[in-house]
Amino acid sequence: MRIVFLGSPAFAVAPLERLVADARYQVVGVVTQPDRPAGRGRASVATPVKQAALRLGVPVLTPETLRDPAAVAELAALRPDVGVVAAYGEILRRDVLAIPPLGYVNIHPSLLPLYRGPSPVAGAILNGDAETGVTIMLIDAKMDSGPILAQHTVPLPPDARTGPLTQELFMIGADMLVETLEAYARGAITPQPQDHARATFTKLLTRDDGIIDWTQPAVRIERMTRAYDPWPGATTMWRGAPLKIIAARVIADRCADVPPGTLIDTADGPAVATGDGLLALITVQPAGKRPLPAADWRRGLRLSGGERLGDASARLSGGEAVH
């Protein structure tokens, strides 16, 4: 089976490697995002999928966009039987969808129709779900709305963080993919339409999504520290500079007489009053410094009493990213 693979980030490498290693499939090309400036030196860096494809000896296409007719023609020239998509970074248009006879199969890290869109893992963690999973689906003209070929459910641990969980789900998806593709191609799987009435949606995250509103409940803010790891992080302002809250724990005390955002010393170390409960700080990262235990950060402070974290008018600089 001739396959064209579309993907970009590190967690999309596992499905590509599994396809290349399986004798049933021939990956005739990889389509990934162009090299982008990265790091302090702003040197041009290839996507993890491109780096993997070059290592595996697979031809690579890096169009700025698949809206370009020349890029569409180059893709069609590969004569794929099917396309596989794993976080490529662009919605496919009808002329691209029409190229492979078997269409495009997508790995989506949620139990569709829940959490369609670009940040499904963060959405599940932020909502405190007890389970999540992976869906192998066919792509249609709308976002994540195509029929389902296979699903796998996994428990969502209470300490799950988006980065590691996304990697785990794509590893599961890679195993599912190599078996689902073969069964789908020989007609052994009947695609099942999604129940669109149950659909929920996620959005492209920005830096501002990670700004902590201390009037929110402590349980919500604790979930932010995990849902927004590695991007955009859960961040507040402290004495005019950003402070990232990397890890935290909910304390049930309400402290109704303390304004939200107030830094408090407790028997468990530094904590912050919220709209409902206290949030004990475990690991923090001041601007321009490495992460450190919150207790060490607190010991370096001289408090005047009643100082509060957060500034509702503050907005961090920076654009958007897909994860």
Number of C-alpha atoms within 10 A of each C-alpha: 15 17 22 26 29 25 25 24 19 17 22 26 23 20 26 24 16 16 21 18 14 11 9 12 16 17 25 18 22 26 23 27 22 17 15 11 12 11 8 6 7 9 11 12 14 19 20 17 29 27 15 19 23 12 9 13 11 17 15 19 17 16 17 12 17 20 15 10 12 12 18 18 14 13 20 16 10 17 16 22 18 21 25 27 26 25 22 20 18 13 17 19 14 10 13 20 18 12 21 19 12 16 18 24 25 24 27 27 30 27 20 27 21 20 24 21 17 22 22 27 26 27 24 24 27 20 12 17 13 12 15 24 24 25 26 28 28 23 23 18 12 10 13 26 20 22 21 22 21 20 18 16 13 14 11 18 14 13 11 19 21 24 18 12 20 24 17 17 23 24 19 19 27 24 14 19 25 17 11 19 22 15 14 16 13 8 10 10 15 12 15 13 14 17 12 12 7 10 14 14 15 16 13 13 19 18 19 18 16 23 25 25 20 25 14 16 19 26 21 20 25 23 25 29 27 25 30 27 19 15 21 21 23 28 27 25 22 16 11 11 14 21 22 23 25 24 22 23 18 20 17 12 11 15 15 12 7 15 17 24 26 18 24 19 12 11 7 12 14 20 25 26 29 26 19 21 20 27 28 25 23 19 17 24 19 18 13 9 9 8 15 14 14 21 17 14 15 17 10 8 8 7 11 6 9 12 14 18 23 23 18 12 5 14 14 15 8 9 9 12 13 14 22
